């Protein structure tokens, strides 16, 4: 724990250094507001870490080092940040939650299981395994026209079971889009 005398000396040293810190910060930031913020951040860090300051060493140099490092850290952070006032970049960073796909797959499997066996088999041969209608007919021992009919009925019935009315039902839900933030 710091002694009362050491704390008073530290406070007096900080107060003495403040005008010099502000001038140095102003030379780095080029704006009065930025310089004031930087000095405030420097003093807060110095006060929080005053136990690490070695008595008898150069307080001004220690404070200037903290100020310079704080400034450089802010500059490094700014290099990685992108101005996105209208939300264009953040909208592109959107990714749909993984659980939606798992729920959709579960619903599809349930609907597929409700199809008659011959329709399910025809759909799996043509749709999932990529066989032609003729190959699927040969594999199932049916005519090509019968396979086409079964696949067509299976697709229609799946759409009804899944309550899919059109192509827009395959798009992400509106709640899954990235939020837009207004900057004030």
C-alpha angles and dihedrals in degrees: 000000000000118000121239092247094049091049092050091049090048092050092048091049092051092049090050091050097048098090091049091046091051093050091050091046091049090053089053101040100034091211129083093225093050091047092050091050091048093050091047091051090048093051092047091052092046093049092048091049100037090121087067093056111100113226111238094031124107109283093187092055091047092051093046090051091052090048094048093047091048090051093049091048090052091050092050090051092050091055090062096045124089126205106241106167095152096041097243096131096042091050090057092051091064119122124182116243114262094230092068090063092047091051092047091050091050090051091048093051091049092050092045091053090055093060119099111265096248092051092046090050093049092047093049093049094049104027104033104026096035099231119156118248090254093051091046089050091052093047093049097039093241138115121271092242090053091054091049090051094047092048091048093050091045092052092047092048091048090052090051093046092048091042093234111163100173148337094292089066087071094057121095114275116261090246089060094062119105114267120248116228124206115219116217 
